[in-house]
Amino acid sequence: MIIESNKNPLFKTISSLCSSKGIKKEGLFLLSGEKIINEFLKNPNSEIVYEIKIPKLASITNATVIDFKKELFDEIDVLGTHFNILVLKTPIIGSVSDYKPCGLEVLAPLGDPGNLGSLIRSCDAFGVKRLLLSQEAANPFLPKCMKASAGSVLRVPMVNAGTLKSFADNKHIFALDMNGTPIDQCDFPKDMLLVIGEEGQGIADIPFKNKISIPTANVESLNAVAAANIALFYISRMLQSNK
């Protein structure tokens, strides 16, 4: 199948997958990047609908291959990978209402897809059991989020949750906040939910019962993902040592 016009209906469908609206409407997303794709193909856990082939490269899957002329391919290759792109079916993400954590879990309202992807990668690295995506969070299947996660979006269990504020009364929550109790002075239960505030805004005066902080010198606070990395490392090691 060769597509040469940006007015082609299939091209319009695929190009819409660069936006959250298109991903939700079509139930599809783009997987870009040679390394991420090669890792995915070792153990594919989502259905491949199309392979968009860059003109100079051979096909790498048994899926339906679409050839775009270079100008059209460049429009789809928003990350500048210069490698074939896969169109996959979006995994179904369930929702949670009557919430109680099981193990170390994370609640994220991060609206920047790059930050969310980095956080998802950290969740993968530190053995987080599940990531809750609040209503404020970016779509995890956006190309920028997928790239920042290095493919971890396809491995970390995720569920959709309510607004960040709707979790305020949950006793299982430990929220990162610059005015909280220093993390090394806290005892953490084996079943807990770590809340990562939005960049800059933090937890926006939401009255979480347990607030924890990461002490710093010379700077007022860390960015959201840096703070999350430190907290996840510390808490995961503490929980391991208490087994």
N, C-alpha and C positions, 0 to 999 in steps of 0.2 A: 504494500500500500504506500503510495507516494503522495504527499501533500505539498502543494506549492503555493497555496493562497491562504492568507490570514483570515479570509472569509469562510473558509471551510468549517462546517459545523463541528467536526471532530477536533480540529485545531482549537476552536473557541472553547470546547469543553476541557481540553487538556490544559490550555493556558489559564483557565479559571482556577486550576488547582494550585496556583501560586498565591491564592487568597483563602482565608478561612471560610468565606462565604461559598466559594466554589467547592472546597473540600466537603463541607456539610451537605451541599446540594447534590453532589455527584456520588458521594460515598467512596471517593478515590483520593489518592495522594501520590506525590512524586517522590521517588527515591533516587537521589543524585549522589555522585561521588564514587570513583572507582573502588576505593578501599571499602567503603560502606556496602556497596553493591556486592562485591566479591565475598564479604563476610556474610551477607544476607543469603547469598546463593548456596552457601555451605549447609545452611539449615533454614530454608525459607518457611516462614510462619504466617505469610499473607499471600493471597492469590495474586499472581502476576496477570494483569489484564492486557497490557501492551508493553512492548519494548520500543522506545523511541531511539532510533539509531542515528548516530552522528555520521555524516556522509563518508568519512574516511575510515570508519571502523566496521568490523564484522559484527554480526549478531552474537549475543552471549547467552541467549535463552531460547526456549522452544515456544515462547509466546508469540502472539501476532506482532509482527514487526511493522513499524511505521517509519518511513523515511521522510524527514522534513528537509526542505532546502535550507542552506546554512542560515539565512536570515531568520527563518522561523524557528530553527533549533536554538539559536542564540536567545530568542525571546523566552523560550522555555527554560533554558539553562541559566537561571537567575543567579546561581552560585558560581558560574564560570568554571565548571568542572571539565568541560571539553571531553566528556565521556558519555556513553549511552545512558539513557535515563529510563527507569522502570516506572510504570503506572501500576500501583497496587490497590487492592481493595482495602479500605480503611477498617481496621479491627473495631469491633463493637466495644465501646466503653460503657459499662454499666453506671448506675448511680447509687448513692448511699444516702440514707435518711436517718434511721435510728442507729447512730454511729457508736461503735466501741472498737478501739484498736486491737490488733493482734500482732504483737511484736513491735518493732520500731517502724512507725509510719510517718509520712510527711504530708503536710497540707501547704499547697503553694497557690498564691494569687498572682504570680509573676506574669505581667502583661507583655513583657518584651520576649519574643520567641528565642532570641539568643541566650538570655538569662535562664529561661525555662529549660532549654535544651541542656545547658551546662549543669543545672540542678539535677535533671533527670540522669545525666551521666554520673553525677556524684551519688545519687540514690542507688544506681547500679553498682558502683564501686564499693559502697559501704553496707551492702546487704539490706537495704530498706525493703520491707515486705510489700508495701503498697504506697503509691502516690495519689493523694487526693487533689484533684484540680478544682479549685473554687471557681465560682462564676466569673471572677475577675481575670482568670488565667488566659493566656494565649492558647491557640489551637496547637497541640503538640505535634501535629502532622504537617505544619508549615515547613517549607524547605530549610529556612534558617534554623529552626528548632531542631530538625532532624540532623543537620550538619553539626550543630553545637553539641548534640548528644552523642555523636559518633555512632549512631545506630542504637543507642540504649533505649530510645523510644519504643523499639520493637521488642524489648526484653523486660522492661520494668512494668509490673502490673499497675494499672491506673483505673481510677473511677472518678466520675463527675460528682461534685458536691455542691452545697449551697454557697451562699456568700460567706466571706470571711467572718462577718459579724454574727452569723447564725451559729457559730461554734463557740461563742464567748463564754457560755456557761458550762462547757464540757470540762469535767475535772481531769480528764486524761491528757489535756493539752499542756505543752510547754512551749511558750512563744518567745522567739528571739526578740529582745528589746534592749536598747542601750542602757535603760534604767532598771533592768532586771537584776536578780541575784547572780553573782558571778558563777559561771558554769561549774567551776571546780569546788563550789560549796553546795552543790545540789545532789540529791539522791534521785535517781531515775527508776521508775518501775519498768518491768520487762515489756509491758504493753503500754505504749505511749504514742502520742502524736506530736511531732515537732512542727511548729508553725514558722514559716519563713515569710517575713513581711515584704511588701513591694519595695523596689529600689527607691530610696529617698523618703518615701511615705512611711515605711515601717509598718507597724500594726495599727497606725492611725487612731490611737487612744481607745482601742477596743479593750474592754476590761477583762482580759484573760486572767484566770485565777493564778496561773504559774507563769512568771516571766523570768527568763534567764538572759544573761549577758556574757559577752566575751570581752574581758578586760583588755584595754589597749593603752599604749603610751603615745603621746604626741598627735594622735588623730582622734577625732570625736567618735567615729564609727567606721566599720568596714562595709564594703558593698554587700548586697544580699547573698550572692553566691559564695563569696569568700567566707562570710560568717557561717553560712550553711555547711561548707566543707569542714571547717574547724569543729563545729558542733556535732556533725555526723561522725567524724573521726573519733572525737572524745566520747560521745555517748555510746557508739557501737563497741568501742574497746571496753568501756565500763560495764556494759551489759554482758559482754563475753566473759569478763573476769568474774562476774557474779554468778555465773552458771554453776 
